[in-house]
Amino acid sequence: MKTILNRLINHETLSQDEAKAVLVNISAGQYNPSQISAFLTVYMMRNITIEELSGFREALLELCIPIDFSAYNTIDLCGTGGDGKDTFNISTLASFITAGAGIKVAKHGNYGVSSISGSSNVMESLGVKFSNDSSFLTKCIEEANIAILHAPLFHPAMKNVGPIRRELGVKTFFNMLGPMVNPSFPKNQLVGVFSLELARMYAYLYQNTDVNYAILHALDGYDEISLTGDAKMISRNAENIINPYDFELSKLQYEDIKGGETIASSANIFMEIISGKGTDAQQNVVCANAALAIATVENSPIIHAFAKAQESLQSGKALEKLQKLQQISQAS
């Protein structure tokens, strides 16, 4: 690691194979916490290259505990986090709305590192069981249309990094990797990223896969459709600018989509919205994100997908999926 750190400090970059080897060595416990911390810090000071990101991704996917959902046409709705916006759990709510609309969702998530409450924090507080047991997860996806894949259970390679990330408390390149290392290898992905540059890197990497993808970045900094302004969406065949008017909605303010200040308050907001009692702004933003997921899987117009998302939320189908997941969790 000393040699690698000296090279990085001298502004050199790593090849794809070298980047992969570093992550494999981290997982094998070959480096001490100070070395890992220094390694992470380098990438806070400079941009990561495509080769490095690709090597890190390859290592994590090779080392993960895979889950076979190949029988289902699944989608993952996952953001990188790290946008510093402290919104409520939009992509997790959108995941349940998508599931309520009849689409199978393999939701990859983790505890919040640079945010107050990550997807896993809310799911755990609402009684959803985390497991990497394939029969349990298959039951979830078949009966509730959604399985929660809590990242640490599938990426044992990261046990040496988790405590360091929590202590640092800022976004690292692992934020960039999260959406790209879903252990169930979903056929569709709606991915939110915290910068336009990262959106381009993702697009480059995803072009070399057979995933049906849509990559999102709100131009005012959010890693999802925020409805506070325009957002860039990149898919295999197109690049579009999406704005609130595409959903026949008016623009929102930042305050409209702010999250809770504790895990408990985040869970309360989550339950209010999924129960159909959220504000119009809250309901619109989660339905807009779910609409893009539905449109990605079904290749349908956004406005039709938005109507489906609204129906899923307002009819209580999204809430039913959460309740089913809670029941399966309690029974196992």
MILUMDREN-941256 format. One record per residue (C-alpha): residue in one letter; chain; x, y, z. Coordinates in steps of 0.1 Angstrom, whole numbers, plus 5000, padded with zeros to 4 digits. Layout:
// residues N
<A; A; <X; Y; Z>>
...
This chain:
// residues 332
<M; A; <5000; 5000; 5000>>
<K; A; <5029; 5024; 5007>>
<T; A; <5039; 5022; 4970>>
<I; A; <5004; 5028; 4959>>
<L; A; <4999; 5058; 4982>>
<N; A; <5032; 5073; 4971>>
<R; A; <5021; 5070; 4935>>
<L; A; <4987; 5085; 4942>>
<I; A; <5002; 5114; 4962>>
<N; A; <5024; 5121; 4931>>
<H; A; <4992; 5125; 4910>>
<E; A; <4995; 5091; 4893>>
<T; A; <4965; 5070; 4886>>
<L; A; <4959; 5033; 4889>>
<S; A; <4951; 5009; 4860>>
<Q; A; <4919; 4989; 4862>>
<D; A; <4938; 4958; 4874>>
<E; A; <4957; 4977; 4900>>
<A; A; <4925; 4993; 4914>>
<K; A; <4908; 4959; 4915>>
<A; A; <4939; 4944; 4933>>
<V; A; <4938; 4971; 4960>>
<L; A; <4901; 4964; 4968>>
<V; A; <4908; 4926; 4969>>
<N; A; <4937; 4933; 4993>>
<I; A; <4915; 4955; 5015>>
<S; A; <4889; 4928; 5017>>
<A; A; <4916; 4903; 5027>>
<G; A; <4927; 4925; 5056>>
<Q; A; <4961; 4933; 5042>>
<Y; A; <4961; 4970; 5050>>
<N; A; <4956; 4988; 5084>>
<P; A; <4929; 5013; 5090>>
<S; A; <4952; 5043; 5086>>
<Q; A; <4963; 5031; 5051>>
<I; A; <4927; 5025; 5040>>
<S; A; <4917; 5059; 5054>>
<A; A; <4946; 5076; 5034>>
<F; A; <4936; 5057; 5003>>
<L; A; <4900; 5069; 5006>>
<T; A; <4912; 5104; 5013>>
<V; A; <4931; 5106; 4980>>
<Y; A; <4899; 5103; 4961>>
<M; A; <4883; 5131; 4980>>
<M; A; <4911; 5153; 4968>>
<R; A; <4910; 5143; 4931>>
<N; A; <4886; 5128; 4906>>
<I; A; <4885; 5091; 4901>>
<T; A; <4892; 5078; 4866>>
<I; A; <4870; 5054; 4846>>
<E; A; <4897; 5027; 4849>>
<E; A; <4899; 5030; 4887>>
<L; A; <4861; 5030; 4891>>
<S; A; <4858; 5000; 4868>>
<G; A; <4885; 4981; 4887>>
<F; A; <4868; 4988; 4921>>
<R; A; <4834; 4977; 4907>>
<E; A; <4849; 4945; 4892>>
<A; A; <4865; 4936; 4926>>
<L; A; <4833; 4941; 4946>>
<L; A; <4811; 4922; 4921>>
<E; A; <4836; 4893; 4921>>
<L; A; <4838; 4892; 4959>>
<C; A; <4800; 4896; 4966>>
<I; A; <4776; 4870; 4977>>
<P; A; <4753; 4868; 4946>>
<I; A; <4715; 4864; 4947>>
<D; A; <4699; 4848; 4916>>
<F; A; <4669; 4868; 4905>>
<S; A; <4673; 4860; 4869>>
<A; A; <4638; 4845; 4867>>
<Y; A; <4624; 4881; 4873>>
<N; A; <4626; 4913; 4853>>
<T; A; <4638; 4933; 4883>>
<I; A; <4648; 4970; 4887>>
<D; A; <4669; 4987; 4913>>
<L; A; <4662; 5023; 4923>>
<C; A; <4694; 5035; 4940>>
<G; A; <4712; 5067; 4944>>
<T; A; <4748; 5073; 4952>>
<G; A; <4739; 5096; 4981>>
<G; A; <4766; 5121; 4989>>
<D; A; <4746; 5150; 4974>>
<G; A; <4745; 5168; 5008>>
<K; A; <4708; 5176; 5003>>
<D; A; <4693; 5157; 5033>>
<T; A; <4661; 5149; 5015>>
<F; A; <4637; 5122; 5029>>
<N; A; <4642; 5087; 5016>>
<I; A; <4628; 5094; 4981>>
<S; A; <4643; 5064; 4962>>
<T; A; <4632; 5039; 4988>>
<L; A; <4596; 5052; 4988>>
<A; A; <4597; 5052; 4950>>
<S; A; <4608; 5016; 4951>>
<F; A; <4577; 5006; 4970>>
<I; A; <4555; 5026; 4947>>
<T; A; <4572; 5008; 4917>>
<A; A; <4565; 4975; 4934>>
<G; A; <4529; 4985; 4940>>
<A; A; <4526; 4991; 4903>>
<G; A; <4534; 4955; 4896>>
<I; A; <4572; 4956; 4889>>
<K; A; <4597; 4935; 4908>>
<V; A; <4622; 4956; 4927>>
<A; A; <4656; 4944; 4940>>
<K; A; <4665; 4974; 4963>>
<H; A; <4702; 4976; 4972>>
<G; A; <4708; 4999; 5001>>
<N; A; <4729; 5007; 5031>>
<Y; A; <4730; 5027; 5063>>
<G; A; <4735; 5065; 5059>>
<V; A; <4771; 5075; 5059>>
<S; A; <4771; 5111; 5048>>
<S; A; <4734; 5115; 5054>>
<I; A; <4713; 5112; 5086>>
<S; A; <4692; 5083; 5075>>
<G; A; <4700; 5059; 5047>>
<S; A; <4676; 5034; 5031>>
<S; A; <4687; 5006; 5055>>
<N; A; <4682; 5028; 5086>>
<V; A; <4645; 5034; 5077>>
<M; A; <4639; 4998; 5066>>
<E; A; <4654; 4985; 5099>>
<S; A; <4634; 5009; 5120>>
<L; A; <4602; 4998; 5102>>
<G; A; <4609; 4961; 5111>>
<V; A; <4621; 4949; 5077>>
<K; A; <4645; 4920; 5082>>
<F; A; <4679; 4920; 5065>>
<S; A; <4691; 4887; 5052>>
<N; A; <4712; 4872; 5024>>
<D; A; <4692; 4839; 5024>>
<S; A; <4680; 4833; 4989>>
<S; A; <4648; 4815; 4999>>
<F; A; <4638; 4844; 5022>>
<L; A; <4646; 4870; 4994>>
<T; A; <4628; 4850; 4967>>
<K; A; <4597; 4849; 4990>>
<C; A; <4599; 4887; 4994>>
<I; A; <4602; 4894; 4957>>
<E; A; <4574; 4869; 4948>>
<E; A; <4549; 4880; 4975>>
<A; A; <4558; 4917; 4981>>
<N; A; <4573; 4925; 4946>>
<I; A; <4603; 4939; 4965>>
<A; A; <4634; 4925; 4982>>
<I; A; <4657; 4946; 5003>>
<L; A; <4694; 4938; 4998>>
<H; A; <4713; 4953; 5027>>
<A; A; <4747; 4959; 5012>>
<P; A; <4770; 4948; 5041>>
<L; A; <4754; 4913; 5040>>
<F; A; <4764; 4908; 5004>>
<H; A; <4797; 4926; 5004>>
<P; A; <4818; 4909; 5031>>
<A; A; <4848; 4926; 5014>>
<M; A; <4837; 4958; 5029>>
<K; A; <4838; 4949; 5066>>
<N; A; <4872; 4965; 5069>>
<V; A; <4860; 4997; 5053>>
<G; A; <4826; 5002; 5069>>
<P; A; <4839; 5015; 5103>>
<I; A; <4863; 5039; 5086>>
<R; A; <4836; 5053; 5063>>
<R; A; <4814; 5059; 5094>>
<E; A; <4842; 5076; 5113>>
<L; A; <4851; 5098; 5083>>
<G; A; <4814; 5107; 5078>>
<V; A; <4819; 5122; 5043>>
<K; A; <4812; 5108; 5009>>
<T; A; <4839; 5085; 4994>>
<F; A; <4843; 5066; 4962>>
<F; A; <4822; 5038; 4978>>
<N; A; <4792; 5062; 4974>>
<M; A; <4799; 5060; 4937>>
<L; A; <4801; 5022; 4937>>
<G; A; <4769; 5014; 4957>>
<P; A; <4744; 5015; 4928>>
<M; A; <4768; 4996; 4905>>
<V; A; <4773; 4965; 4927>>
<N; A; <4738; 4952; 4933>>
<P; A; <4745; 4915; 4941>>
<S; A; <4713; 4903; 4923>>
<F; A; <4726; 4919; 4890>>
<P; A; <4692; 4934; 4881>>
<K; A; <4682; 4937; 4844>>
<N; A; <4671; 4973; 4848>>
<Q; A; <4685; 5002; 4869>>
<L; A; <4674; 5037; 4877>>
<V; A; <4705; 5053; 4892>>
<G; A; <4708; 5087; 4907>>
<V; A; <4743; 5103; 4909>>
<F; A; <4756; 5134; 4927>>
<S; A; <4775; 5150; 4898>>
<L; A; <4772; 5154; 4860>>
<E; A; <4807; 5141; 4856>>
<L; A; <4798; 5109; 4875>>
<A; A; <4767; 5105; 4853>>
<R; A; <4789; 5104; 4822>>
<M; A; <4813; 5079; 4838>>
<Y; A; <4783; 5057; 4848>>
<A; A; <4770; 5059; 4812>>
<Y; A; <4803; 5049; 4798>>
<L; A; <4805; 5018; 4822>>
<Y; A; <4769; 5008; 4817>>
<Q; A; <4772; 5009; 4779>>
<N; A; <4794; 4978; 4782>>
<T; A; <4768; 4958; 4801>>
<D; A; <4734; 4944; 4791>>
<V; A; <4716; 4964; 4817>>
<N; A; <4686; 4985; 4807>>
<Y; A; <4695; 5017; 4825>>
<A; A; <4686; 5053; 4832>>
<I; A; <4711; 5076; 4850>>
<L; A; <4698; 5107; 4867>>
<H; A; <4714; 5139; 4880>>
<A; A; <4694; 5170; 4889>>
<L; A; <4713; 5200; 4876>>
<D; A; <4709; 5217; 4910>>
<G; A; <4728; 5189; 4927>>
<Y; A; <4704; 5161; 4937>>
<D; A; <4710; 5125; 4930>>
<E; A; <4674; 5119; 4920>>
<I; A; <4645; 5138; 4903>>
<S; A; <4639; 5165; 4928>>
<L; A; <4613; 5186; 4908>>
<T; A; <4632; 5216; 4921>>
<G; A; <4645; 5222; 4885>>
<D; A; <4659; 5204; 4855>>
<A; A; <4675; 5170; 4856>>
<K; A; <4697; 5152; 4831>>
<M; A; <4687; 5116; 4822>>
<I; A; <4711; 5094; 4803>>
<S; A; <4700; 5060; 4789>>
<R; A; <4715; 5037; 4763>>
<N; A; <4699; 5055; 4734>>
<A; A; <4693; 5090; 4745>>
<E; A; <4702; 5120; 4767>>
<N; A; <4672; 5141; 4779>>
<I; A; <4665; 5170; 4801>>
<I; A; <4636; 5163; 4824>>
<N; A; <4617; 5190; 4842>>
<P; A; <4586; 5192; 4864>>
<Y; A; <4564; 5201; 4834>>
<D; A; <4571; 5167; 4819>>
<F; A; <4550; 5154; 4848>>
<E; A; <4525; 5183; 4844>>
<L; A; <4537; 5196; 4878>>
<S; A; <4550; 5229; 4890>>
<K; A; <4585; 5234; 4904>>
<L; A; <4592; 5226; 4941>>
<Q; A; <4613; 5243; 4966>>
<Y; A; <4642; 5227; 4985>>
<E; A; <4622; 5229; 5018>>
<D; A; <4594; 5208; 5003>>
<I; A; <4615; 5177; 5001>>
<K; A; <4637; 5180; 5032>>
<G; A; <4642; 5149; 5053>>
<G; A; <4640; 5142; 5090>>
<E; A; <4667; 5151; 5115>>
<T; A; <4668; 5117; 5131>>
<I; A; <4662; 5081; 5120>>
<A; A; <4629; 5081; 5139>>
<S; A; <4616; 5113; 5122>>
<S; A; <4628; 5100; 5088>>
<A; A; <4607; 5068; 5094>>
<N; A; <4577; 5089; 5104>>
<I; A; <4580; 5109; 5072>>
<F; A; <4583; 5077; 5052>>
<M; A; <4551; 5062; 5068>>
<E; A; <4531; 5094; 5063>>
<I; A; <4540; 5095; 5026>>
<I; A; <4535; 5058; 5019>>
<S; A; <4502; 5059; 5037>>
<G; A; <4490; 5086; 5013>>
<K; A; <4492; 5114; 5039>>
<G; A; <4522; 5132; 5026>>
<T; A; <4521; 5167; 5012>>
<D; A; <4514; 5171; 4975>>
<A; A; <4551; 5180; 4970>>
<Q; A; <4563; 5148; 4988>>
<Q; A; <4539; 5126; 4969>>
<N; A; <4547; 5142; 4936>>
<V; A; <4585; 5138; 4940>>
<V; A; <4583; 5101; 4949>>
<C; A; <4558; 5094; 4921>>
<A; A; <4580; 5112; 4896>>
<N; A; <4610; 5090; 4906>>
<A; A; <4588; 5058; 4905>>
<A; A; <4575; 5069; 4871>>
<L; A; <4610; 5069; 4857>>
<A; A; <4616; 5034; 4870>>
<I; A; <4583; 5022; 4856>>
<A; A; <4590; 5039; 4823>>
<T; A; <4625; 5023; 4822>>
<V; A; <4611; 4988; 4826>>
<E; A; <4580; 4991; 4805>>
<N; A; <4594; 5015; 4779>>
<S; A; <4563; 5037; 4783>>
<P; A; <4558; 5074; 4781>>
<I; A; <4567; 5092; 4814>>
<I; A; <4533; 5107; 4819>>
<H; A; <4516; 5073; 4816>>
<A; A; <4541; 5059; 4841>>
<F; A; <4535; 5088; 4864>>
<A; A; <4497; 5080; 4865>>
<K; A; <4506; 5044; 4873>>
<A; A; <4528; 5055; 4902>>
<Q; A; <4501; 5079; 4915>>
<E; A; <4476; 5050; 4914>>
<S; A; <4500; 5027; 4933>>
<L; A; <4504; 5053; 4961>>
<Q; A; <4469; 5065; 4963>>
<S; A; <4452; 5031; 4961>>
<G; A; <4473; 5018; 4990>>
<K; A; <4491; 4992; 4969>>
<A; A; <4526; 5007; 4978>>
<L; A; <4517; 5005; 5015>>
<E; A; <4505; 4969; 5010>>
<K; A; <4539; 4959; 4996>>
<L; A; <4556; 4974; 5027>>
<Q; A; <4532; 4956; 5050>>
<K; A; <4537; 4923; 5032>>
<L; A; <4575; 4927; 5036>>
<Q; A; <4570; 4934; 5073>>
<Q; A; <4549; 4903; 5077>>
<I; A; <4574; 4881; 5059>>
<S; A; <4601; 4896; 5081>>
<Q; A; <4582; 4888; 5113>>
<A; A; <4573; 4852; 5102>>
<S; A; <4609; 4842; 5094>>
